[in-house]
């Protein structure tokens, strides 16, 4: 994946994918779904994904992943809040 393009593999079910951020080891991409209120972890080779966070509320937007803290930070656009989750996996 020299140009960071996923051309085949897992089909993330999101309706409104918004933000994407890779971990520094380039093993995963974290992807937000604005409409579903979810964050997916997608293998960097595009072969699989899983729901990492399910807020069951619209508004997850762009995100940031802080590797040293293993933390995902994202705005909740409809709530005017910034939230953070530590990734334990």
Secondary structure as UniProt FT lines:
FT   TURN            2..3
FT   STRAND          17..22
FT   TURN            24..25
FT   STRAND          28..33
FT   TURN            34..37
FT   STRAND          38..43
FT   TURN            44..45
FT   STRAND          49..54
FT   STRAND          60..66
FT   HELIX           67..69
FT   STRAND          71..76
FT   TURN            77..80
FT   STRAND          81..86
//
